[in-house]
Amino acid sequence: MLKNTTLRATLLILSAFFLAVCSERAEARVKSGANASKPNFCISPTFKGKWDNASREDIQKGLLRTTETGVDLVHYGFEWGHIETDKGQYDWSLPDLYMKTLRGHGVQSSVIITTDERKPEDINKKKLTDKDVIIRHADFVQRFVSRYKSNLLYLWIGNEVNLALDEIDVSAEDFGRFVLYMQKAAKDVSPNILVGTIVTFPYENEPEVTALIQAARGADLIGITFYPEFLAYKPTDAQKGFDRVEAFTKPFGMQYAIIETGWSTNALGSDEQDQDHYVRSVFSSLKKDQKPNRSFVCWWGLHDPSLTGWHKAFFFFMGNIKPWLESLGLLDNNGTPKLAWKTFQKEVRNLKK
């Protein structure tokens, strides 16, 4: 929570203004169907080797393989402190690699900027609601958007934020105001960029999800990660699952994206045939039901990730989550295609016809 009452009051005034203006814009986009001209499907690449330590060579090869699927949009993310390492010190080499590789193949980008693991060194221990952090993050957002705006369609402030609120010690309301502040910063540089934040689908009673969406109602859109295996759906039930996401988001009156979905091949009783069925079911739903409030659906991921370090320890204690997460790719960790790989490519091509 903000200790500086003057800063809190200022942010409240600013966010109220942004909420009114941006809500009008969002309503206009829904009515005009502005998302129709943008890609309605994407993929989020995961790479060979270790999840949090892929080589630049494997990243570039993975990005090139992503373009083989035929998608026009790729979704990925960066930690703020990995790019702005300290005050005035920036390492743009990794985002440059992503952007240059994808732009060279006519593929646009949807990018997450996260702050929960690392901020710039000089402010790393300060809270997200600290005045210095807010100003610095807004400056970083503007630098990022200015550098990549020719290829950047979507910018997301935070990923699955409802899972990180306790860790970053920020309320849903304060984070919502933070998102709106960053949206204003991004649009000052690139007025047409679409800015939002990402939450998980509330598989159970999770009030933080609703609170975050309510707090960020002035954003351009909300991202939802949705994995139907956790609802005991069949792999042929994509339409049923997407209808459930639509029903959840509808009361908020916002554009939304299903920012992650997928099916494992080695957990929760699933196999490669189940993943293949889910791919077919997803694309069948996309072709039959173009929901006007849904911007796009994104598949996660390309390669099976190999968990290391804290990721491995964390997911180990979550039981079936580790083998589930490590088998979500369309390729295994070495790059060998699974059954659904060719189906996925074929369905992308058919969707674009």
Buried (B, 14 or more C-beta within 10 A) or exposed (E): EBEEEEBBEEBEEBBEEBBEBBBEBBEEBBEEEBBEEBBBBBBBBBBBBBBBEBEEEBBBBBBBBBBEBBBBBBBBBBBBBBBBBEEEEBEBEEBEBBBEBBBEEEBBBBBBBBBBBBBBEBBBEBBBBBBEBBEBBBEBBBBBBEBBBEBBBBBBBBBBBBBBBEEBEBBBBBBBBBBBBBBBBBBEBBEEBBBBBBBBBBEEEBEBBBBBBEBBBBBBBBBBBBBBBBEEBBBEBBBBBBBBBBEBBEEBEBBBBBBBBBBBBBBBEBBBEBBBBBBBBBBBBBEEEEBEBBBBBBBBBBBBBBBEEEBBEEBEEEEEBBBBBBBBBBBBBEBEBBBBBEBBBBBBEEBEE
